[in-house]
Amino acid sequence: MFKLIGVIAGYYFFGFFGALFGLFVGSFFDRMRAYGSGGMNPLRNALRQAVFLETVFISMGKLAKADGHVSQDEINHVEQFMQKLGMTTEHRQQAIGLFKRGADPAFDIGPTCQRFLAVCGHTRDLKQVLLVYLIVMALADGHLHPAEETLLADIAARIGYDPSTFRHLLDMVQNQSHFAGGQTSPAAALDDAYKALGVSRDSSDQEIKRAYRKLMSQYHPDKLMGQGVPEDMIAMATEQAKEIQLAHDLIKKSRNI
């Protein structure tokens, strides 16, 4: 609403450049309305997006090299990742450069995590999205190498996750991937569905509903964009939400709820 008003008023009074300024200001007030007085400053949001992407590609490179060999499956995963982002040739080259930097055996991931924590760290959902993307990357070749798991745990610890919370998230993402990909037998599918939501067969219907709603809220497009996830990456979060939805549907069907 404010965005449209800003564009029209800016163009009317100051022409084309006034419309651009109106778009910028209007977007800011739209965010303020959507997220309250704590709504994000557009310039701050742009910084978060840049640091988020930098951290993703550097960490992907580090993960790919963690077992001593960058596999073709991992390269293909990064290529698909860049395609989904719709990157220009220039941006692809920058991303590849970040990936190669992280893949250098001598590269220290510590400063990258510190920068991410300083810029994006106060937002729990943003930290979780980062870890989810990295876990999916580590699983790209079909299995999780011990060296990859160790590195993921190290990154998680550096951005504020305790070991049990990280293990819980890792188990959830692994089972979401197994469940959605049809990699388990029908007998094991329901167990995977429970694990994908972070609950168990002993959980009550209400507990399952709360877990499902919490996960879906974390992957809500507007919420993620407001916290600094680049718009082009929202589609990937949506894919994760679909897996969660499939798991929840199977549990509901089995319980007749």
C-alpha positions as CSV (number, residue, x, y, z in Angstrom):
1,M,0.0,0.0,0.0
2,F,2.6,2.6,1.1
3,K,4.9,1.4,-1.7
4,L,2.2,2.3,-4.3
5,I,1.4,5.6,-2.7
6,G,5.1,6.5,-2.5
7,V,5.7,5.7,-6.2
8,I,2.6,7.8,-7.3
9,A,3.4,10.8,-5.1
10,G,7.1,10.7,-6.0
11,Y,6.5,10.6,-9.7
12,Y,3.8,13.4,-9.5
13,F,6.1,15.8,-7.6
14,F,9.6,14.9,-8.8
15,G,9.3,12.7,-11.9
16,F,11.1,9.4,-12.4
17,F,13.7,9.7,-9.7
18,G,11.1,10.8,-7.2
19,A,9.2,7.6,-8.0
20,L,12.3,5.5,-7.2
21,F,12.7,7.4,-3.9
22,G,9.0,6.9,-3.2
23,L,9.3,3.2,-3.9
24,F,12.2,2.9,-1.4
25,V,10.4,4.9,1.4
26,G,7.1,3.1,0.7
27,S,8.7,-0.3,1.0
28,F,10.2,0.7,4.3
29,F,6.8,1.7,5.7
30,D,5.1,-1.4,4.3
31,R,7.7,-3.5,6.3
32,M,7.0,-1.3,9.4
33,R,3.3,-2.1,9.0
34,A,3.9,-5.8,8.5
35,Y,6.4,-6.3,11.3
36,G,5.6,-3.4,13.7
37,S,8.0,-0.7,15.0
38,G,10.8,-3.3,14.9
39,G,10.4,-3.6,11.1
40,M,13.7,-3.8,9.3
41,N,15.5,-0.9,7.8
42,P,15.9,-1.7,4.0
43,L,19.6,-0.9,4.1
44,R,20.1,-3.2,7.1
45,N,18.1,-5.9,5.3
46,A,20.3,-5.6,2.2
47,L,23.4,-6.1,4.4
48,R,21.8,-9.2,6.0
49,Q,21.0,-10.7,2.6
50,A,24.6,-10.1,1.4
51,V,26.1,-11.6,4.6
52,F,23.6,-14.5,4.5
53,L,24.5,-15.4,0.9
54,E,28.2,-15.0,1.5
55,T,28.0,-17.4,4.5
56,V,26.0,-19.9,2.6
57,F,28.4,-20.2,-0.4
58,I,31.6,-20.2,1.8
59,S,30.1,-22.8,4.1
60,M,29.0,-24.9,1.2
61,G,32.5,-25.0,-0.1
62,K,33.9,-25.9,3.3
63,L,31.3,-28.7,3.6
64,A,32.0,-30.0,0.1
65,K,35.7,-30.4,0.9
66,A,35.2,-31.7,4.4
67,D,35.5,-35.3,3.4
68,G,38.6,-34.5,1.3
69,H,36.8,-34.6,-2.1
70,V,34.3,-32.4,-3.8
71,S,31.9,-34.8,-5.4
72,Q,30.0,-34.2,-8.7
73,D,26.7,-34.5,-6.8
74,E,27.8,-31.6,-4.5
75,I,28.9,-29.5,-7.6
76,N,25.5,-30.3,-9.2
77,H,23.7,-29.2,-6.0
78,V,25.5,-25.9,-5.9
79,E,24.8,-25.4,-9.7
80,Q,21.1,-26.1,-9.1
81,F,21.1,-23.8,-6.1
82,M,22.5,-20.9,-8.2
83,Q,20.0,-21.6,-11.0
84,K,17.1,-21.4,-8.5
85,L,18.5,-18.0,-7.4
86,G,18.4,-16.8,-11.0
87,M,21.9,-15.4,-10.7
88,T,23.5,-13.4,-13.4
89,T,26.8,-14.5,-14.9
90,E,28.7,-11.9,-12.7
91,H,26.9,-13.1,-9.5
92,R,27.5,-16.7,-10.4
93,Q,31.2,-16.0,-10.7
94,Q,31.2,-14.3,-7.3
95,A,29.4,-17.2,-5.7
96,I,31.8,-19.7,-7.3
97,G,34.6,-17.6,-5.9
98,L,33.1,-17.8,-2.4
99,F,32.6,-21.6,-2.8
100,K,36.2,-22.1,-3.8
101,R,37.4,-19.9,-0.9
102,G,35.5,-22.1,1.5
103,A,36.8,-25.3,-0.2
104,D,40.4,-24.3,0.4
105,P,41.7,-26.7,3.1
106,A,43.5,-23.8,4.8
107,F,40.4,-21.7,5.1
108,D,39.2,-20.8,8.6
109,I,35.4,-20.8,8.8
110,G,35.5,-19.0,12.2
111,P,35.6,-15.3,11.0
112,T,32.7,-16.1,8.5
113,C,30.6,-17.4,11.3
114,Q,31.4,-14.4,13.5
115,R,30.4,-12.0,10.8
116,F,27.1,-13.9,10.2
117,L,26.5,-13.9,14.0
118,A,27.2,-10.2,14.2
119,V,24.8,-9.2,11.4
120,C,22.2,-11.9,11.4
121,G,22.6,-13.7,14.8
122,H,19.8,-12.2,16.8
123,T,17.2,-13.8,14.5
124,R,16.8,-17.5,15.4
125,D,14.9,-18.4,12.3
126,L,17.6,-17.0,10.0
127,K,20.2,-19.1,11.8
128,Q,18.0,-22.1,11.4
129,V,17.5,-21.6,7.7
130,L,21.2,-21.3,7.2
131,L,21.8,-24.6,9.0
132,V,19.0,-26.3,7.1
133,Y,20.5,-25.2,3.7
134,L,23.9,-26.5,4.8
135,I,22.5,-29.9,6.0
136,V,20.7,-30.3,2.7
137,M,24.0,-29.6,1.0
138,A,25.8,-32.1,3.1
139,L,23.2,-34.7,2.1
140,A,23.5,-33.9,-1.6
141,D,25.6,-37.0,-2.4
142,G,23.2,-39.3,-0.5
143,H,24.9,-39.7,2.8
144,L,26.3,-37.6,5.6
145,H,30.1,-38.1,6.0
146,P,31.4,-38.0,9.6
147,A,33.7,-35.0,8.7
148,E,30.7,-33.1,7.3
149,E,28.7,-33.8,10.4
150,T,31.6,-32.6,12.6
151,L,31.8,-29.4,10.5
152,L,28.1,-28.8,10.7
153,A,28.2,-29.2,14.5
154,D,31.1,-26.7,14.6
155,I,29.2,-24.1,12.6
156,A,26.1,-24.6,14.6
157,A,28.0,-24.1,17.9
158,R,29.7,-21.0,16.5
159,I,26.2,-19.4,15.8
160,G,24.8,-20.3,19.1
161,Y,23.4,-23.9,19.0
162,D,24.0,-26.3,21.8
163,P,24.8,-30.0,20.7
164,S,21.3,-31.4,21.6
165,T,19.5,-28.6,19.7
166,F,21.7,-29.1,16.7
167,R,21.2,-32.9,16.8
168,H,17.4,-32.4,17.0
169,L,17.5,-30.2,13.9
170,L,19.8,-32.5,12.0
171,D,17.5,-35.5,12.6
172,M,14.5,-33.5,11.5
173,V,16.1,-32.4,8.2
174,Q,17.4,-35.9,7.5
175,N,14.0,-37.4,7.9
176,Q,12.3,-34.7,6.0
177,S,14.5,-35.5,3.0
178,H,14.0,-39.3,3.4
179,F,10.3,-38.9,3.8
180,A,9.7,-36.5,0.9
181,G,12.1,-38.4,-1.4
182,G,10.4,-41.7,-0.9
183,Q,13.6,-43.3,0.3
184,T,12.0,-45.3,3.0
185,S,9.7,-48.3,3.0
186,P,6.0,-47.8,3.8
187,A,6.5,-49.3,7.2
188,A,9.2,-46.8,8.1
189,A,7.5,-43.8,6.4
190,L,5.3,-43.0,9.5
191,D,8.3,-43.1,11.8
192,D,10.2,-40.7,9.4
193,A,7.1,-38.4,9.4
194,Y,7.2,-38.1,13.2
195,K,10.9,-37.4,13.2
196,A,10.5,-34.8,10.4
197,L,8.2,-32.8,12.8
198,G,10.5,-33.4,15.8
199,V,7.9,-35.4,17.7
200,S,7.2,-39.1,18.4
201,R,4.4,-41.6,18.3
202,D,3.8,-40.9,22.0
203,S,3.2,-37.2,21.3
204,S,-0.4,-36.0,21.7
205,D,-2.4,-34.6,18.8
206,Q,-2.0,-31.1,20.3
207,E,1.8,-31.5,20.6
208,I,2.0,-32.6,17.0
209,K,-0.2,-29.6,15.9
210,R,2.0,-27.2,17.8
211,A,5.2,-28.6,16.3
212,Y,3.7,-28.5,12.8
213,R,2.5,-24.9,13.1
214,K,5.9,-23.8,14.6
215,L,7.8,-25.3,11.7
216,M,5.5,-23.8,9.1
217,S,5.8,-20.4,10.7
218,Q,9.5,-20.6,10.5
219,Y,9.3,-21.2,6.8
220,H,6.7,-18.5,6.1
221,P,7.9,-16.4,3.1
222,D,7.0,-13.0,4.5
223,K,8.6,-13.8,7.8
224,L,11.8,-15.0,6.2
225,M,12.1,-12.0,3.8
226,G,11.5,-9.7,6.7
227,Q,14.4,-11.3,8.6
228,G,16.8,-11.0,5.7
229,V,16.5,-14.2,3.6
230,P,16.9,-13.1,-0.1
231,E,13.7,-13.3,-2.0
232,D,15.1,-15.7,-4.6
233,M,15.9,-18.2,-1.8
234,I,12.3,-18.3,-0.5
235,A,11.4,-21.0,-3.0
236,M,13.9,-23.3,-1.4
237,A,12.3,-22.7,2.0
238,T,8.9,-23.4,0.4
239,E,10.2,-26.8,-0.7
240,Q,11.2,-27.6,2.9
241,A,7.7,-26.6,4.0
242,K,6.1,-28.9,1.5
243,E,8.1,-31.8,3.0
244,I,6.8,-30.9,6.4
245,Q,3.3,-30.7,5.1
246,L,3.6,-34.2,3.6
247,A,4.8,-35.6,6.9
248,H,2.0,-33.9,8.8
249,D,-0.6,-35.2,6.4
250,L,0.6,-38.7,6.8
251,I,0.5,-38.4,10.6
252,K,-3.1,-37.0,10.5
253,K,-4.2,-39.8,8.2
254,S,-2.7,-42.5,10.5
255,R,-4.5,-40.9,13.6
256,N,-7.7,-40.1,11.8
257,I,-7.5,-36.4,12.9
